[in-house]
Amino acid sequence: MKNYVKNILKIISILADEIVVGAFLFFILPRAGINVPLKPALAVIGFLIFKDVIAVKFLWEVFEKRVEVGPEALIGKEAIVVEDLNPKGVVKVGNELWIAECINGEAKKSEKVRIVEVRGTKLLVERQE
């Protein structure tokens, strides 16, 4: 249910300009005494919808984008063991060295592990089987 509500909110945010323009063309202008012909008004709304269909692929990727900074960005990444993890040791993530603890046994030097959690300045990792 939670994802359903999120998706509805995403669609509404994408269609916000059509909603505003439609309200303006069909409710606000007529009350001000300005009647916009139906065909041009529908053409404008159709163009805006067409624009969104083209842009939605890019916008959806932005909405779904994972965290790229901070400790949360490390979760799921691969690390290389620099100092044996039995269960604590040192791993290398990119160009950084981190203190790590292996949660499922021991890991030897040069072995690849996956980061499952970040606790302060320590990574909790698991061996890849």
N, C-alpha and C positions, 0 to 999 in steps of 0.2 A: 504494500500500500504506500509505503514511504517513497519508493522510486516512481510510482504512478503520479503522486502529487508533484514531485520534482520535475518530471517530464511535462506535466501540464503547465507548471510555472515557466519552464524553458520556452514552450511553444507560445505562451502569452507574451513573454518578453520579446520574442522574435517578431510577433505580429503586432506589437505595440503601435508602430507607425500607421498600419492599416486601420487599427481601431480609432486612433486619433483623427486621421484624415476622413474616415467614414463618418464619424460623429460630426466633424466640422461641415462636411458637404451635405449631409442628410438631415442634420438637426439644427446646427447653429446658424448657418447661412439662410436657410428658409425662414427662421424666426426673425432674422434681420431684414427680411423682404427680398433677399437675393435668391432666385431660383436657378440652380445649376441643372442643365439638361442631364437626363439620366445616363445617356450613352457616354458622354465625356467623363462623368463622375465614375461610372463603372470602369472605363478605360484606365483612369488614374489608379483606382484600387487594384485593377488587374495587373497593371505594370508593377505596383508595389509588391504584390504577391509573387509575381514572376521573379522580381529581384531577390525576394527572400528565399525562394526555392533554389536559386543559384547560390546564395550566400549561406544557406543553412548548413551545408557540409562543413564549412570553415568555422561557423559559429558553434556548431555542436561539438567540434573538437576542442574549442576553447572552454566550453562548459564542462567537458569531461576530463580536462587535463589534470594530471596528477601533480602533487606538490613537487616542486623542483628545488626548493631551498630548505634549509633547516634539517634537523635530525630525521624527520619523517621521510625525507627524500632518500635516505639510505636504506630504508626497509625494502627488502626484496633484491637488493643489489648483491653482486658477487664480490668476495674479498679473497685475497691470497694470504695464506698463513706464512708469517715471517719468522715467528718464534713459536715452537710447538704449543698447542693448546691442550693442557692437561689439568684441569679444564681451562685455566686462564693462560693467556699469552698475548702475542701481538699479531695483528693482521694489517694488510695494506689494502686500502680502498682508494682506487685512483692513484694519486700521488701522496696520500696521507696515511700515516701510521696511527692505528687505534689499538687501545687495550681491548681485548675481547675475551669472552667466555663461551666455550662450546657447551651447548645445552644437551647434546646427545652423544656423549663420549669424548674421545680425544681426537685431535686433528694434527697431523704432522706437517712439518715445514714444506712449503710449495703446494700444499693441498688447497683446493678451492672450497670455500664455505659460503653459505648464504646468510645474510643479515636478516634476523627476524624481529629484533627489538633494539631500541636505543635507551639506555638508562644513564642519564647524565653524560659522562665522557666514556662510558663503557658500552661496547656492542655485545649483544647476545646473538650468537651465530649457531648454525647447525651444519653438520657435515652433509655434503651432497652425495647421495647414494646412487 
